[in-house]
Amino acid sequence: MKYFTAEQYRKMQIRGFLVFHESEEDYAADRQWYVENDRDYEAESIAFYTYLEPIITRHMPQELHEAIQRGEGDLKRMGMPSPEFRRRAEAWRQELQREWDEARDAYWARYKSIESELPEERSIIHRLHDAKIIAETISADEKSIELLLDGSGSMLGHDHLFLRFEGVTHYESLSSLLDNHWLYEELDLGGNGFELRALLDAGSGLQDMNELIIRASRVSVVTEPAVDLSSSNGQSN
C-alpha cells in the first residue's frame, strides 16, 4: 500500500479511541448504562486499551505520555481527564486525522488523474469495504485469479461477489486470503494494465494484517459466482 498503509489504519483506531465524555454528567450516565445492561465499563475500557496499547505506545507524543505519568489522565480506564490532558489528547487526535486526510487526498488526486485509464469496474472495487474473501483460485499458469467474496457486509450489499482478474503479471499477498476482510484499496496503473493494492484484516488483530497486490490487464465483477467456489479450500501464492 502506498497511501492507506497498515500503520495508517492502525493510527486511525487510536483516533477513534481518543473520544472523551463531554461532562461529568455524561460520564456518570454512560457508566450507569453499563450497569443497567450488566456490563463492566472499566473492564471493557481496559480491554479496549490493551488491544490498542502497542500502537498507542508506539505513536504517543512524549508530552502526553508525561501527562499520564503526572496523573492528569488515564487512557486505560477512559475516565474524565483534566482540561489540559484533554487538550493534549485532542491535539494528537487532530494530528492523526490530518495524516489520514493527507493520505486520502493524495490517493484521490492520483486516482482522478488516471481514472479514465482504469477498468470500468473501478467503482465496484471501491465499495468492497468489509467484504469477506471466502475462496481464491489461481490458474495453473498463474495468468488468472478468481476471488469469491461475501459482500453482505460491504457497501454493495450483495451476498456474493465474484472477481476474475485476467492477464495477471504479478500477484502478491503476505498470507492466505481466506477469511480476510477487505478494508481499503488503491487502484493504479501497472505494467500494461492496472494494479490493485488492498489492505486486508487477517482476523488476528491489528498487528497481523494482510496486503494484496494484483497487476492484471482486465477484471470482471459479477454479483453471483460463475462457479460455486464456496467449498474450495482456496489456493494462495
Backbone as CSV, one residue per row, in Angstrom:
resi,resn,N_x,N_y,N_z,CA_x,CA_y,CA_z,C_x,C_y,C_z
1,MET,0.843,-1.186,0.000,0.000,0.000,0.000,0.888,1.249,0.000
2,LYS,0.497,2.207,-0.818,1.260,3.449,-0.890,0.615,4.574,-0.090
3,TYR,-0.682,4.510,0.078,-1.397,5.595,0.754,-2.074,5.099,2.039
4,PHE,-2.960,4.110,1.916,-3.694,3.590,3.067,-2.920,2.411,3.669
5,THR,-1.796,2.707,4.252,-0.931,1.656,4.773,-1.505,1.025,6.034
6,ALA,-0.955,-0.126,6.398,-1.394,-0.804,7.621,-1.165,0.088,8.837
7,GLU,-0.045,0.780,8.857,0.233,1.633,10.018,-0.699,2.838,10.054
8,GLN,-1.064,3.369,8.902,-2.047,4.444,8.876,-3.385,3.961,9.419
9,TYR,-3.764,2.747,9.032,-5.029,2.189,9.517,-4.985,2.001,11.034
10,ARG,-3.864,1.509,11.540,-3.725,1.328,12.990,-3.850,2.668,13.710
11,LYS,-3.238,3.687,13.165,-3.333,5.009,13.780,-4.771,5.499,13.825
12,MET,-5.553,5.147,12.826,-6.943,5.578,12.812,-7.751,4.949,13.946
13,GLN,-7.334,3.782,14.402,-8.010,3.173,15.537,-7.742,3.989,16.804
14,ILE,-6.547,4.575,16.897,-6.249,5.460,18.024,-7.157,6.681,17.958
15,ARG,-7.310,7.228,16.778,-8.148,8.422,16.606,-9.559,8.158,17.127
16,GLY,-10.111,6.997,16.787,-11.450,6.668,17.259,-11.506,6.421,18.752
17,PHE,-10.377,6.036,19.321,-10.311,5.752,20.751,-10.268,7.030,21.585
18,LEU,-9.658,8.085,21.041,-9.439,9.316,21.804,-10.675,10.218,21.804
19,VAL,-11.755,9.684,22.324,-13.005,10.443,22.443,-13.432,10.406,23.902
20,PHE,-13.570,11.579,24.500,-13.885,11.664,25.918,-15.314,12.146,26.138
21,HIS,-15.832,11.872,27.328,-17.149,12.382,27.701,-17.095,13.902,27.809
22,GLU,-18.199,14.542,27.450,-18.244,15.990,27.454,-18.333,16.579,28.862
23,SER,-18.913,15.826,29.792,-19.102,16.346,31.143,-19.131,15.194,32.141
24,GLU,-19.046,15.538,33.410,-19.159,14.532,34.469,-20.513,13.856,34.415
25,GLU,-21.542,14.620,34.047,-22.895,14.060,33.960,-22.972,12.999,32.858
26,ASP,-22.365,13.299,31.709,-22.345,12.330,30.611,-21.576,11.070,31.018
27,TYR,-20.471,11.282,31.708,-19.648,10.163,32.163,-20.429,9.273,33.116
28,ALA,-21.125,9.890,34.086,-21.911,9.127,35.049,-23.063,8.386,34.374
29,ALA,-23.704,9.050,33.416,-24.822,8.424,32.703,-24.346,7.222,31.899
30,ASP,-23.170,7.357,31.287,-22.622,6.251,30.500,-22.308,5.056,31.393
31,ARG,-21.684,5.309,32.507,-21.363,4.221,33.443,-22.638,3.557,33.948
32,GLN,-23.677,4.352,34.208,-24.942,3.786,34.680,-25.581,2.911,33.611
33,TRP,-25.444,3.316,32.346,-25.988,2.498,31.263,-25.316,1.124,31.245
34,TYR,-24.013,1.093,31.470,-23.294,-0.172,31.521,-23.828,-1.046,32.654
35,VAL,-24.072,-0.439,33.797,-24.606,-1.192,34.947,-25.969,-1.765,34.599
36,GLU,-26.815,-0.964,34.020,-28.175,-1.402,33.685,-28.177,-2.512,32.642
37,ASN,-27.143,-2.588,31.842,-27.053,-3.619,30.810,-26.091,-4.737,31.189
38,ASP,-25.817,-4.820,32.484,-24.983,-5.886,33.040,-23.634,-5.965,32.355
39,ARG,-23.016,-4.798,32.166,-21.696,-4.727,31.572,-20.769,-3.948,32.492
40,ASP,-19.484,-4.199,32.354,-18.483,-3.586,33.220,-17.722,-2.535,32.417
41,TYR,-18.029,-1.272,32.671,-17.427,-0.178,31.915,-15.909,-0.199,32.028
42,GLU,-15.412,-0.320,33.239,-13.973,-0.248,33.442,-13.264,-1.433,32.799
43,ALA,-13.828,-2.629,32.956,-13.201,-3.814,32.373,-13.161,-3.720,30.847
44,GLU,-14.238,-3.228,30.248,-14.261,-3.118,28.792,-13.319,-2.020,28.303
45,SER,-13.213,-0.934,29.069,-12.289,0.137,28.703,-10.851,-0.358,28.736
46,ILE,-10.523,-1.113,29.790,-9.160,-1.654,29.920,-8.867,-2.647,28.803
47,ALA,-9.860,-3.483,28.475,-9.674,-4.471,27.409,-9.431,-3.786,26.063
48,PHE,-10.181,-2.727,25.799,-10.012,-1.995,24.535,-8.650,-1.324,24.493
49,TYR,-8.241,-0.723,25.621,-6.930,-0.091,25.673,-5.826,-1.127,25.467
50,THR,-5.961,-2.278,26.102,-4.951,-3.332,25.970,-4.806,-3.763,24.515
51,TYR,-5.929,-3.821,23.799,-5.928,-4.185,22.387,-5.130,-3.170,21.563
52,LEU,-5.275,-1.880,21.922,-4.623,-0.818,21.161,-3.270,-0.399,21.727
53,GLU,-2.934,-0.896,22.911,-1.757,-0.395,23.619,-0.465,-0.419,22.798
54,PRO,-0.161,-1.502,22.068,1.103,-1.491,21.298,1.176,-0.346,20.290
55,ILE,0.036,0.001,19.699,0.005,1.080,18.721,0.050,2.429,19.420
56,ILE,-0.709,2.556,20.509,-0.740,3.816,21.247,0.652,4.170,21.756
57,THR,1.307,3.215,22.392,2.629,3.499,22.969,3.673,3.762,21.880
58,ARG,3.475,3.175,20.691,4.419,3.388,19.597,4.337,4.807,19.030
59,HIS,3.149,5.405,19.111,2.947,6.698,18.465,2.633,7.844,19.430
60,MET,2.425,7.553,20.685,2.019,8.597,21.625,3.082,9.692,21.751
61,PRO,2.699,10.963,21.624,3.652,12.063,21.829,4.212,12.045,23.253
62,GLN,5.447,12.456,23.398,6.107,12.440,24.695,5.367,13.290,25.724
63,GLU,4.860,14.435,25.307,4.171,15.311,26.253,2.903,14.668,26.807
64,LEU,2.237,13.843,26.012,1.040,13.156,26.504,1.428,12.035,27.444
65,HIS,2.494,11.335,27.114,2.996,10.278,27.996,3.372,10.864,29.357
66,GLU,4.021,12.004,29.352,4.411,12.650,30.601,3.190,13.112,31.394
67,ALA,2.154,13.562,30.704,0.925,13.988,31.381,0.258,12.811,32.083
68,ILE,0.295,11.631,31.450,-0.267,10.433,32.087,0.526,10.085,33.334
69,GLN,1.843,10.181,33.244,2.681,9.893,34.408,2.408,10.858,35.558
70,ARG,2.012,12.092,35.227,1.684,13.067,36.268,0.285,12.871,36.826
71,GLY,-0.471,11.928,36.264,-1.811,11.646,36.766,-2.889,12.559,36.227
72,GLU,-2.624,13.240,35.118,-3.609,14.160,34.562,-4.709,13.438,33.783
73,GLY,-4.438,12.221,33.400,-5.434,11.452,32.660,-5.042,9.992,32.639
74,ASP,-5.993,9.131,32.305,-5.747,7.687,32.268,-6.464,7.108,31.066
75,LEU,-5.738,6.891,29.975,-6.357,6.338,28.774,-6.862,4.926,28.998
76,LYS,-6.243,4.215,29.922,-6.615,2.824,30.144,-8.050,2.692,30.627
77,ARG,-8.466,3.582,31.525,-9.815,3.491,32.096,-10.778,4.503,31.488
78,MET,-10.269,5.401,30.667,-11.093,6.379,29.955,-12.066,7.100,30.884
79,GLY,-11.532,7.645,31.970,-12.346,8.448,32.871,-12.374,9.893,32.402
80,MET,-12.694,10.807,33.306,-12.717,12.225,32.972,-11.315,12.800,33.163
81,PRO,-10.674,13.250,32.102,-9.311,13.779,32.215,-9.320,15.243,32.654
82,SER,-8.161,15.730,33.003,-8.028,17.154,33.289,-8.198,17.933,31.990
83,PRO,-8.588,19.212,32.058,-8.720,20.019,30.830,-7.444,20.033,30.000
84,GLU,-6.275,20.069,30.652,-5.010,20.110,29.926,-4.738,18.781,29.212
85,PHE,-5.047,17.685,29.889,-4.852,16.381,29.269,-5.789,16.239,28.064
86,ARG,-7.022,16.675,28.222,-7.985,16.615,27.111,-7.467,17.432,25.924
87,ARG,-6.908,18.607,26.202,-6.391,19.453,25.139,-5.262,18.748,24.387
88,ARG,-4.337,18.129,25.149,-3.207,17.446,24.523,-3.677,16.236,23.711
89,ALA,-4.622,15.482,24.270,-5.135,14.303,23.564,-5.875,14.704,22.301
90,GLU,-6.655,15.792,22.375,-7.383,16.249,21.199,-6.421,16.746,20.122
91,ALA,-5.311,17.376,20.532,-4.307,17.823,19.558,-3.705,16.619,18.841
92,TRP,-3.458,15.543,19.576,-2.922,14.324,18.974,-3.941,13.724,18.017
93,ARG,-5.203,13.702,18.449,-6.271,13.160,17.610,-6.364,13.937,16.292
94,GLN,-6.254,15.250,16.362,-6.317,16.067,15.153,-5.118,15.808,14.244
95,GLU,-3.970,15.559,14.853,-2.776,15.243,14.062,-2.963,13.921,13.313
96,LEU,-3.517,12.930,14.000,-3.776,11.643,13.351,-4.787,11.806,12.222
97,GLN,-5.818,12.614,12.466,-6.822,12.860,11.431,-6.197,13.561,10.229
98,ARG,-5.317,14.499,10.488,-4.661,15.232,9.410,-3.812,14.298,8.553
99,GLU,-3.096,13.373,9.192,-2.292,12.413,8.440,-3.169,11.575,7.510
100,TRP,-4.296,11.117,8.056,-5.204,10.299,7.241,-5.779,11.120,6.088
101,ASP,-6.189,12.340,6.375,-6.761,13.200,5.333,-5.746,13.459,4.222
102,GLU,-4.494,13.656,4.592,-3.456,13.906,3.588,-3.246,12.678,2.708
103,ALA,-3.236,11.488,3.330,-3.093,10.253,2.552,-4.285,10.068,1.625
104,ARG,-5.483,10.293,2.164,-6.705,10.163,1.346,-6.696,11.132,0.171
105,ASP,-6.363,12.388,0.436,-6.371,13.392,-0.631,-5.318,13.084,-1.691
106,ALA,-4.145,12.602,-1.251,-3.086,12.263,-2.204,-3.531,11.108,-3.106
107,TYR,-4.195,10.110,-2.502,-4.655,8.979,-3.299,-5.698,9.418,-4.324
108,TRP,-6.687,10.186,-3.875,-7.756,10.557,-4.797,-7.274,11.504,-5.885
109,ALA,-6.264,12.313,-5.583,-5.681,13.156,-6.629,-5.038,12.287,-7.710
110,ARG,-4.300,11.254,-7.267,-3.693,10.326,-8.209,-4.771,9.566,-8.988
111,TYR,-5.789,9.097,-8.269,-6.867,8.329,-8.891,-7.574,9.150,-9.969
112,LYS,-7.903,10.383,-9.657,-8.617,11.228,-10.621,-7.778,11.481,-11.875
113,SER,-6.458,11.523,-11.694,-5.585,11.800,-12.841,-5.486,10.623,-13.806
114,ILE,-5.832,9.420,-13.341,-5.707,8.223,-14.191,-7.036,7.484,-14.338
115,GLU,-8.112,8.049,-13.807,-9.397,7.343,-13.734,-9.830,6.773,-15.078
116,SER,-9.675,7.536,-16.140,-10.145,7.093,-17.458,-9.362,5.903,-17.991
117,GLU,-8.187,5.630,-17.432,-7.358,4.514,-17.882,-7.559,3.255,-17.038
118,LEU,-8.356,3.344,-16.001,-8.604,2.210,-15.114,-9.818,1.410,-15.585
119,PRO,-9.961,0.163,-15.154,-11.105,-0.666,-15.572,-12.442,-0.027,-15.180
120,GLU,-13.470,-0.295,-15.961,-14.807,0.227,-15.675,-15.322,-0.262,-14.321
121,GLU,-14.817,-1.406,-13.866,-15.270,-1.986,-12.607,-14.699,-1.254,-11.386
122,ARG,-13.974,-0.176,-11.606,-13.314,0.541,-10.512,-14.286,1.002,-9.432
123,SER,-15.487,1.426,-9.831,-16.433,1.934,-8.840,-16.934,0.820,-7.924
124,ILE,-17.028,-0.404,-8.446,-17.437,-1.544,-7.622,-16.318,-1.921,-6.664
125,ILE,-15.095,-1.958,-7.163,-13.956,-2.314,-6.315,-13.809,-1.330,-5.162
126,HIS,-14.164,-0.081,-5.409,-14.051,0.934,-4.358,-15.187,0.859,-3.336
127,ARG,-16.027,-0.151,-3.455,-17.134,-0.300,-2.496,-17.072,-1.663,-1.796
128,LEU,-15.899,-2.263,-1.747,-15.754,-3.601,-1.169,-15.464,-3.599,0.334
129,HIS,-15.391,-2.438,0.948,-15.065,-2.365,2.375,-15.954,-3.304,3.194
130,ASP,-15.307,-4.136,4.022,-15.961,-5.113,4.910,-16.450,-6.374,4.196
131,ALA,-16.169,-6.514,2.903,-16.451,-7.798,2.250,-15.455,-8.844,2.768
132,LYS,-15.852,-10.097,2.747,-15.021,-11.189,3.256,-14.633,-12.121,2.112
133,ILE,-13.353,-12.404,1.986,-12.883,-13.320,0.943,-13.114,-14.756,1.409
134,ILE,-13.936,-15.498,0.681,-14.275,-16.859,1.112,-13.710,-17.932,0.180
135,ALA,-13.144,-17.520,-0.941,-12.483,-18.506,-1.805,-11.526,-17.795,-2.754
136,GLU,-10.488,-18.511,-3.132,-9.458,-17.971,-4.015,-8.974,-19.087,-4.932
137,THR,-8.935,-18.813,-6.218,-8.448,-19.798,-7.180,-7.455,-19.132,-8.123
138,ILE,-6.290,-19.739,-8.257,-5.260,-19.247,-9.174,-5.067,-20.289,-10.262
139,SER,-5.097,-19.873,-11.516,-4.932,-20.821,-12.621,-3.537,-21.424,-12.598
140,ALA,-3.396,-22.556,-13.257,-2.116,-23.268,-13.263,-0.989,-22.405,-13.831
141,ASP,-1.305,-21.587,-14.831,-0.267,-20.734,-15.419,-0.152,-19.394,-14.694
142,GLU,-0.968,-19.213,-13.638,-0.953,-18.005,-12.801,-1.300,-16.748,-13.598
143,LYS,-2.031,-16.918,-14.707,-2.424,-15.773,-15.519,-3.809,-15.247,-15.174
144,SER,-4.552,-16.022,-14.376,-5.866,-15.552,-13.939,-6.065,-15.887,-12.463
145,ILE,-6.775,-15.009,-11.785,-7.071,-15.179,-10.356,-8.548,-14.900,-10.152
146,GLU,-9.194,-15.795,-9.428,-10.608,-15.632,-9.136,-10.801,-15.536,-7.628
147,LEU,-11.539,-14.511,-7.205,-11.850,-14.325,-5.797,-13.359,-14.331,-5.611
148,LEU,-13.815,-15.074,-4.620,-15.223,-15.067,-4.246,-15.331,-14.382,-2.901
149,LEU,-16.146,-13.339,-2.822,-16.298,-12.568,-1.602,-17.739,-12.604,-1.106
150,ASP,-17.880,-12.676,0.185,-19.181,-12.458,0.809,-19.315,-10.949,0.980
151,GLY,-20.160,-10.349,0.176,-20.292,-8.896,0.190,-21.472,-8.386,0.974
152,SER,-22.093,-9.239,1.785,-23.302,-8.822,2.506,-23.030,-7.683,3.486
153,GLY,-21.790,-7.590,3.987,-21.461,-6.516,4.916,-20.806,-5.329,4.249
154,SER,-20.634,-5.396,2.927,-19.958,-4.324,2.196,-20.940,-3.228,1.803
155,MET,-20.413,-2.183,1.192,-21.262,-1.088,0.719,-22.125,-1.516,-0.469
156,LEU,-21.785,-2.641,-1.090,-22.585,-3.146,-2.204,-23.786,-3.936,-1.726
157,GLY,-23.628,-4.640,-0.614,-24.745,-5.359,-0.014,-25.088,-6.683,-0.662
158,HIS,-24.304,-7.149,-1.639,-24.588,-8.427,-2.288,-24.060,-9.582,-1.443
159,ASP,-24.773,-10.699,-1.470,-24.326,-11.876,-0.721,-22.997,-12.384,-1.255
160,HIS,-22.877,-12.445,-2.579,-21.648,-12.932,-3.185,-21.185,-11.997,-4.300
161,LEU,-19.883,-11.789,-4.329,-19.254,-11.021,-5.402,-18.133,-11.876,-5.971
162,PHE,-18.120,-11.999,-7.266,-17.126,-12.829,-7.935,-16.219,-11.936,-8.765
163,LEU,-14.932,-11.896,-8.426,-13.947,-11.089,-9.149,-13.014,-12.011,-9.922
164,ARG,-12.847,-11.723,-11.201,-11.927,-12.512,-12.024,-10.912,-11.558,-12.663
165,PHE,-9.645,-11.749,-12.309,-8.549,-10.959,-12.869,-7.889,-11.779,-13.969
166,GLU,-7.736,-11.186,-15.141,-7.126,-11.880,-16.268,-5.923,-11.097,-16.775
167,GLY,-5.017,-11.832,-17.433,-3.787,-11.209,-17.882,-2.926,-10.779,-16.706
168,VAL,-2.901,-11.637,-15.675,-2.165,-11.314,-14.456,-0.660,-11.402,-14.709
169,THR,0.066,-10.360,-14.328,1.531,-10.358,-14.468,2.226,-10.351,-13.111
170,HIS,1.480,-10.060,-12.054,2.085,-10.050,-10.719,0.998,-10.299,-9.691
171,TYR,1.319,-11.176,-8.724,0.395,-11.466,-7.626,1.204,-11.609,-6.355
172,GLU,0.729,-10.951,-5.293,1.481,-10.974,-4.043,0.530,-10.789,-2.869
173,SER,0.694,-11.611,-1.831,-0.025,-11.409,-0.576,0.868,-11.888,0.562
174,LEU,0.692,-11.283,1.725,1.538,-11.623,2.862,1.181,-12.973,3.455
175,SER,-0.081,-13.384,3.293,-0.541,-14.671,3.812,-1.769,-15.085,3.025
176,SER,-2.370,-16.204,3.393,-3.576,-16.666,2.713,-4.668,-15.603,2.774
177,LEU,-5.443,-15.497,1.704,-6.517,-14.511,1.653,-7.806,-15.006,2.293
178,LEU,-7.915,-16.300,2.531,-9.172,-16.863,3.009,-9.574,-16.270,4.351
179,ASP,-10.847,-15.863,4.426,-11.457,-15.276,5.622,-10.923,-13.892,5.954
180,ASN,-10.139,-13.317,5.058,-9.710,-11.929,5.246,-10.875,-10.983,4.949
181,HIS,-10.945,-9.893,5.707,-11.944,-8.858,5.441,-11.278,-7.680,4.727
182,TRP,-11.962,-7.203,3.706,-11.459,-6.118,2.869,-11.600,-4.795,3.625
183,LEU,-10.503,-4.039,3.727,-10.544,-2.743,4.409,-10.460,-1.590,3.405
184,TYR,-9.302,-1.427,2.787,-9.108,-0.323,1.853,-8.367,-0.818,0.621
185,GLU,-8.572,-0.117,-0.463,-7.934,-0.487,-1.717,-7.366,0.750,-2.407
186,GLU,-6.389,0.495,-3.260,-5.807,1.526,-4.106,-5.744,0.973,-5.527
187,LEU,-6.245,1.719,-6.469,-6.150,1.351,-7.875,-5.148,2.273,-8.552
188,ASP,-4.276,1.676,-9.356,-3.223,2.450,-10.012,-2.922,1.805,-11.357
189,LEU,-2.115,2.450,-12.139,-1.643,1.856,-13.385,-0.452,0.970,-13.082
190,GLY,-0.335,-0.137,-13.811,0.781,-1.048,-13.582,1.022,-1.924,-14.781
191,GLY,2.254,-1.951,-15.269,2.559,-2.768,-16.436,1.765,-2.296,-17.642
192,ASN,1.141,-3.247,-18.319,0.299,-2.912,-19.469,-1.168,-2.825,-19.090
193,GLY,-1.459,-2.772,-17.795,-2.836,-2.714,-17.345,-2.972,-1.863,-16.092
194,PHE,-3.496,-2.485,-15.050,-3.732,-1.763,-13.805,-3.172,-2.555,-12.635
195,GLU,-3.043,-1.895,-11.509,-2.591,-2.555,-10.285,-3.623,-2.320,-9.192
196,LEU,-4.012,-3.404,-8.538,-4.873,-3.332,-7.360,-4.030,-3.614,-6.130
197,ARG,-4.089,-2.716,-5.172,-3.467,-2.937,-3.872,-4.577,-2.883,-2.834
198,ALA,-4.660,-3.909,-1.981,-5.725,-3.960,-0.983,-5.155,-4.244,0.396
199,LEU,-5.667,-3.531,1.382,-5.326,-3.767,2.776,-6.430,-4.622,3.369
200,LEU,-6.036,-5.736,4.005,-6.997,-6.716,4.488,-6.821,-6.972,5.979
201,ASP,-7.925,-7.221,6.647,-7.907,-7.634,8.049,-7.818,-9.154,8.065
202,ALA,-6.683,-9.669,8.534,-6.471,-11.119,8.530,-7.199,-11.825,9.659
203,GLY,-7.826,-11.070,10.567,-8.648,-11.667,11.606,-7.941,-11.999,12.895
204,SER,-6.675,-11.603,13.025,-5.942,-11.946,14.246,-5.366,-10.706,14.928
205,GLY,-6.046,-9.578,14.761,-5.634,-8.371,15.461,-4.904,-7.382,14.579
206,LEU,-4.738,-6.182,15.108,-4.155,-5.090,14.332,-2.692,-5.297,13.995
207,GLN,-2.018,-6.177,14.739,-0.596,-6.395,14.477,-0.363,-7.358,13.323
208,ASP,-1.415,-8.024,12.862,-1.267,-9.028,11.808,-2.275,-8.736,10.704
209,MET,-1.890,-7.854,9.793,-2.760,-7.506,8.681,-2.146,-8.020,7.394
210,ASN,-2.978,-8.130,6.391,-2.547,-8.693,5.116,-2.617,-7.612,4.035
211,GLU,-1.771,-7.739,3.052,-1.806,-6.840,1.906,-1.787,-7.671,0.627
212,LEU,-2.613,-7.274,-0.310,-2.765,-7.968,-1.582,-2.356,-7.031,-2.713
213,ILE,-1.586,-7.564,-3.656,-1.231,-6.809,-4.861,-1.512,-7.695,-6.075
214,ILE,-2.274,-7.168,-7.015,-2.528,-7.871,-8.277,-2.328,-6.884,-9.415
215,ARG,-1.473,-7.250,-10.375,-1.358,-6.493,-11.612,-1.967,-7.335,-12.725
216,ALA,-2.884,-6.748,-13.460,-3.595,-7.502,-14.488,-4.000,-6.572,-15.619
217,SER,-4.429,-7.181,-16.723,-4.857,-6.377,-17.865,-6.347,-6.065,-17.810
218,ARG,-7.116,-6.901,-17.104,-8.559,-6.665,-17.012,-9.135,-7.397,-15.800
219,VAL,-10.330,-6.966,-15.397,-11.033,-7.596,-14.286,-12.524,-7.568,-14.600
220,SER,-13.202,-8.633,-14.222,-14.659,-8.672,-14.356,-15.255,-8.903,-12.975
221,VAL,-16.432,-8.330,-12.757,-17.106,-8.441,-11.459,-18.559,-8.806,-11.700
222,VAL,-19.013,-9.871,-11.054,-20.431,-10.233,-11.096,-20.906,-10.416,-9.666
223,THR,-22.208,-10.283,-9.466,-22.750,-10.361,-8.114,-23.147,-11.762,-7.701
224,GLU,-23.006,-12.713,-8.615,-23.183,-14.121,-8.269,-22.018,-14.885,-8.880
225,PRO,-21.456,-15.879,-8.160,-20.289,-16.592,-8.695,-20.626,-17.378,-9.951
226,ALA,-19.716,-17.329,-10.933,-19.905,-18.093,-12.160,-19.808,-19.584,-11.882
227,VAL,-19.020,-19.946,-10.872,-18.931,-21.332,-10.421,-18.988,-21.308,-8.908
228,ASP,-19.414,-22.414,-8.314,-19.533,-22.481,-6.869,-18.168,-22.763,-6.257
229,LEU,-17.581,-21.739,-5.641,-16.274,-21.892,-5.017,-16.381,-21.980,-3.507
230,SER,-17.598,-22.021,-2.966,-17.782,-21.917,-1.524,-17.182,-23.078,-0.766
231,SER,-17.011,-24.238,-1.430,-16.442,-25.399,-0.742,-14.963,-25.561,-1.030
232,SER,-14.394,-24.613,-1.812,-12.986,-24.706,-2.163,-12.115,-24.402,-0.970
233,ASN,-10.992,-25.099,-0.874,-10.016,-24.814,0.163,-9.165,-23.601,-0.188
234,GLY,-9.328,-23.132,-1.415,-8.570,-21.969,-1.848,-7.136,-22.315,-2.181
235,GLN,-6.447,-21.363,-2.701,-5.048,-21.543,-3.072,-4.363,-20.205,-2.975
236,SER,-3.246,-20.141,-2.367,-2.507,-18.887,-2.247,-1.124,-19.067,-2.822
237,ASN,-0.441,-17.922,-2.990,0.877,-17.994,-3.597,1.883,-18.571,-2.649
